[in-house]
């Protein structure tokens, strides 16, 4: 990550990762794009995200670069791996060279599988929204299978830089997911409130029509409308619409025989 071009690319990617407040947002497509951007920025073999959806189902997203490899190694971590460690602790798993004895001891199955697929180094960072872990971004690199370098060597600095870039992308992706979920919640609440308000307006309109027609109070008109709705197991809004569109006559509202203008009587079970 050197130079002005790289910095501008990272800035653009971060902006893309948080731009999620829209109705056609798709979490898997979004995280596939985040994975692809990360793989390109770090020149990694593959990058994938293991995350949970709204129903807490574990899902996998991977960029087009090394998608099959990423999916294979993420699915292989059911017995242990950097993703599970990061998800469990809520902290990053720093770069680990898979030729090391530490990697083999920590994740024997995953390490063996990753080395067979040509992966020499891996690390993982959580997608955190405040105290909640929404998923984990896992990077797979073809770093040479060699011993860890001594402190201060170039590899150490490059690993730290790569980890910071991945952390920035994971944080941005987590903010994007959190913002979209909040947006969805507020949007749904707004629609519910609008529906309730519209329903209330129709009920008030029907009350006014009945009160004027019967030359009675609004309370008496409302009570007649409510009794009819309960008797026929209808929502108040439905009964109000019937009054407004003229399909419900006064006799039916007051408990008489005819149910609707121009329609035969029906048993309550058919009115559900």
Residue, then its C-alpha position, 0 to 999 in steps of 0.5 A: x500500500x504505497x503511493x498516492x494511487x493506493x491511498x486513493x483506492x483505499x479511500x474509495x473502497x472504504x466509502x463503498x463499504x459504508x454506502x449501504x443505506x438503500x432498499x436494494x441492499x444485499x448483504x452477501x453481494x456487499x461482503x463479496x465486494x468487500x472481500x474482492x477489494x481486500x484481495x486486490x489491495x493486499x494482492x492476496x490469493x483469496x479473501x472471504x467473510x464468514x458472517x451471520x444474517x438476521x436469523x443468525x444463520x452462518x453464511x460465507x461471502x467471497x470475492x471473485x478472486x480465489x472465490x473457490x479457495x476462500x469458500x473451501x478454507x472457510x468451510x474447513x474451519x468447523x474444527x478450528x481456524x483463524x475465523x473461529x478464533x477471531x469470532x470467539x474473542x472479538x479480536x484480530x488473529x495476526x498474520x500466522x505463517x502456516x509452516x510454523x509449529x504454532x499454526x499446526x498445533x492450533x489448527x491442524x486440519x485447517x493448516x494442512x488443508x490450507x498448505x495443500x491449497x498453496x496458502x502460506x500465511x493467513x490472518x483474520x479480523x472481526x467485523x465489529x459494530x460496537x460490542x457486537x461481532x457481525x462476522x470475520x474477514x479472513x485473508x489467505x496469502x501465498x507468502x513463502x513457506x519459510x520461518x518467521x523473520x527476526x524482529x525488525x525485518x521487512x516481512x514484519x512491517x508488511x504484515x502489520x500494514x496488511x493487517x491494518x488495511x484489512x482491519x480498516x475494511x472490516x470496520x467499514x464493512x461492519x459499519x455498513x451492515x449496522x447502518x443498513x440494519x438500522x435503516x431497515x428497522x426505521x423504514x419498517x417502523x415508518x411504514x407501520x406508523x404510516x399504515x396505522x395513520x392511514x387506517x385511523x383516517x379512514x375510520x374517522x371518515x367512516x364515523x363522520x359519514x355515519x354520524x351525519x347520515x344518522x344524525x347522531x354523535x361520533x361515539x355512537x357511530x364508532x360503537x356501531x362500526x366496532x360492533x359490526x367489525x367484531x361480529x363479523x371478525x373484520x379489522x376496523x379499517x376493513x369495516x370503515x372502507x366498506x362504509x366509505x365505498x358504500x358496500x355496507x348499509x345501515x341495516x347491517x351496521x345496526x344488526x339487521x339482516x342485509x350484510x352488504x349492498x348487492x351481496x348475499x349474507x355470508x357466515x363469519x368464517x367466510x369473512x376472515 
